[in-house]
Amino acid sequence: MVEMLQVTAIVNGLSKAEAEVRRAQADAIKAENTAVRVDGFRLMRLLRAEIRKGAPGGRRFAPLSMIRRTLGQSGRLRGNNPLQKLSRAIGYEVVGQSPFSLKIGFVGAASSTSWRKIAQAHQEGFATSADAPYFRRRNESIREYLRGQGSLVDRTMFGGKKSRRRNVFFLRKSTASLRTPARPIIDPFWQAHEDKARSNIRSNFIRKLRGERI
């Protein structure tokens, strides 16, 4: 959350200037709101781009598993680009009154309750039972589904070695769950860009008060 500096004009014994003071205060509030919104939009676009690149704040996501990179492919591995679709759900909001608060992340019209739940789960990491129903085929477990997919994978993906396919898709009986690693998004992004964001907002506020376009 970003908090703008509050601008307060204190005038004593100048009743004739009350209208001018009110106008100056209104201009300051408007400039503050605009400054926050301009950098909010910039940060939203930047975070979307960094998620698509797989490195919010310069911190790379944990790589996709071989299972994820292979399922549904034919003859070659899927690119190692986890969570790309989450970039669509990034938005920003400016709330409150002076000082305004800027929210960046899974907020606003771009997001939804479902997107926020998915984002939270992937940022924290989670485990899925290997014997849970496969979500697209309720009549078989994840373990059974992977076994079937392993038998269909093009040999060229694994250099023609059946043993490598078995190591990836044929789970041991002792494997009780599949772990999806934590892939933080918001924290590393804000740690990397907070100082620049605060500096930009202050600079934009001053420029706007001067009448400049920002």
C-alpha positions in Angstrom: 0.0 0.0 0.0 1.4 3.4 -0.9 0.4 6.5 1.1 0.8 9.9 -0.5 2.0 12.8 1.6 -0.8 14.9 2.8 -0.6 18.6 1.8 -2.2 21.0 4.2 -2.3 24.7 3.9 -2.5 26.5 7.3 -3.6 30.1 7.1 -4.2 32.3 10.1 -5.9 35.7 10.1 -6.5 35.8 6.3 -10.2 35.6 6.0 -10.1 37.5 2.7 -8.0 34.7 1.2 -10.3 31.8 2.2 -11.6 31.2 -1.3 -8.0 31.1 -2.7 -7.0 28.7 0.1 -9.9 26.4 -0.6 -9.1 26.5 -4.3 -5.4 25.7 -3.7 -6.4 22.8 -1.4 -8.7 21.4 -4.1 -6.0 21.7 -6.7 -3.5 19.9 -4.4 -6.0 17.1 -3.8 -6.6 16.7 -7.5 -2.9 16.7 -8.2 -2.3 14.1 -5.6 -5.0 11.9 -7.0 -3.7 12.2 -10.5 -0.1 11.5 -9.4 -1.1 8.3 -7.7 -3.2 7.1 -10.6 -0.5 7.8 -13.2 2.0 5.7 -11.3 -0.6 3.1 -10.5 -1.2 2.5 -14.2 2.6 2.3 -14.8 3.0 -0.3 -12.0 0.1 -2.3 -13.2 1.6 -2.6 -16.7 5.1 -3.4 -15.3 3.8 -6.1 -13.0 1.9 -7.7 -15.9 5.0 -7.7 -18.0 7.2 -9.1 -15.3 4.7 -12.0 -14.6 4.7 -12.8 -18.3 8.5 -12.9 -18.2 8.3 -15.2 -15.1 10.3 -12.9 -12.8 8.3 -10.4 -10.7 10.7 -7.9 -9.2 13.5 -9.8 -10.9 13.0 -12.9 -8.9 12.4 -15.9 -11.2 9.6 -18.3 -10.5 10.3 -21.9 -9.6 10.5 -23.8 -12.9 7.6 -25.9 -14.1 7.9 -29.6 -13.5 8.5 -32.0 -16.4 5.0 -33.2 -16.1 3.5 -29.7 -16.6 5.8 -29.1 -19.5 4.9 -32.3 -21.2 1.1 -32.8 -20.7 -0.8 -32.0 -23.9 2.3 -31.5 -26.0 3.3 -33.4 -29.1 6.9 -33.9 -29.9 8.4 -31.1 -27.8 8.3 -29.6 -24.4 6.1 -26.7 -23.4 8.0 -23.5 -22.6 9.0 -23.0 -19.0 6.6 -20.1 -18.4 4.6 -20.6 -15.1 1.6 -18.4 -14.2 1.6 -16.3 -17.4 -2.2 -16.3 -17.4 -2.2 -14.6 -14.0 -0.9 -11.4 -15.6 -4.4 -10.8 -17.0 -5.8 -10.5 -13.5 -3.5 -7.7 -12.3 -5.1 -4.3 -11.7 -4.8 -1.2 -9.5 -7.1 0.9 -7.3 -6.8 4.3 -5.8 -9.0 4.5 -2.7 -9.8 6.9 0.1 -9.2 10.7 0.2 -6.1 12.7 0.7 -3.8 10.9 1.6 -4.9 8.4 -1.1 -3.9 4.7 -1.0 -2.7 2.9 -4.1 -3.4 -0.9 -4.3 -1.4 -2.9 -6.9 -2.0 -6.6 -7.6 -5.1 -8.8 -7.8 -7.6 -6.0 -7.3 -10.1 -4.0 -9.4 -12.1 -5.0 -12.4 -9.3 -7.1 -13.9 -9.5 -9.5 -11.0 -12.2 -11.7 -9.4 -12.7 -13.9 -6.4 -11.6 -16.9 -8.4 -8.4 -15.2 -9.7 -7.5 -14.1 -6.2 -7.9 -17.6 -4.8 -5.7 -19.0 -7.5 -3.1 -16.3 -7.0 -3.0 -16.8 -3.3 -2.6 -20.6 -3.6 0.3 -20.3 -6.1 2.1 -17.6 -4.1 1.9 -19.8 -1.0 2.4 -23.2 -2.7 0.2 -26.2 -2.2 0.0 -30.0 -2.3 -2.5 -32.1 -4.2 -3.2 -35.7 -3.3 -2.0 -38.1 -6.0 -5.2 -40.1 -5.6 -7.6 -37.2 -5.9 -9.9 -37.2 -8.9 -8.3 -35.6 -12.0 -10.2 -32.4 -12.4 -11.2 -33.0 -16.1 -11.9 -36.7 -15.7 -13.8 -37.5 -12.6 -13.6 -41.3 -13.2 -9.9 -41.5 -12.7 -7.3 -40.3 -10.2 -4.4 -38.0 -10.9 -2.1 -41.0 -10.5 -4.1 -43.0 -13.1 -4.3 -40.1 -15.5 -0.5 -39.5 -15.4 0.2 -43.1 -16.0 -2.0 -43.1 -19.1 -0.4 -39.9 -20.4 3.1 -41.3 -19.8 2.4 -44.2 -22.2 1.3 -41.7 -24.9 4.2 -39.2 -24.7 6.2 -39.0 -27.9 9.5 -40.9 -27.4 11.5 -38.0 -29.0 10.7 -35.9 -25.9 12.8 -38.1 -23.8 15.3 -39.3 -26.3 13.4 -42.5 -26.9 14.1 -43.8 -23.4 11.1 -45.4 -21.8 12.8 -45.3 -18.4 12.9 -41.5 -18.4 9.1 -41.4 -19.1 8.4 -43.8 -16.3 10.4 -41.6 -13.9 8.3 -38.6 -14.8 4.8 -40.0 -15.1 4.6 -43.3 -13.3 4.4 -42.3 -9.6 5.7 -44.6 -6.9 3.1 -46.1 -4.6 4.8 -44.2 -1.7 4.1 -40.8 -3.5 1.1 -39.5 -1.6 1.0 -36.0 -3.1 2.3 -33.7 -5.7 3.7 -30.4 -4.5 3.3 -27.1 -6.4 6.1 -24.8 -5.2 5.4 -21.3 -3.9 5.9 -18.6 -6.6 5.7 -15.2 -4.9 4.5 -12.3 -7.0 3.4 -9.3 -5.0 6.1 -9.2 -2.3 9.2 -9.4 -4.6 7.6 -6.9 -7.1 7.0 -4.3 -4.4 10.4 -4.8 -2.8 12.0 -4.1 -6.1 9.9 -1.1 -7.1 8.6 0.6 -3.9 11.3 3.3 -3.8 10.9 4.2 -7.4 7.1 4.3 -7.1 7.2 6.7 -4.1 9.7 8.9 -5.8 7.6 9.0 -9.0 4.4 9.9 -7.1 6.1 12.8 -5.3 7.6 14.1 -8.5 4.4 13.8 -10.5 2.5 15.6 -7.7 4.9 18.6 -7.9 4.8 18.6 -11.7 1.0 18.5 -11.6 0.8 21.4 -9.2 3.0 23.4 -11.6 0.4 22.8 -14.3 2.5 20.3 -16.3 1.0 17.4 -18.1 2.0 14.0 -16.6 
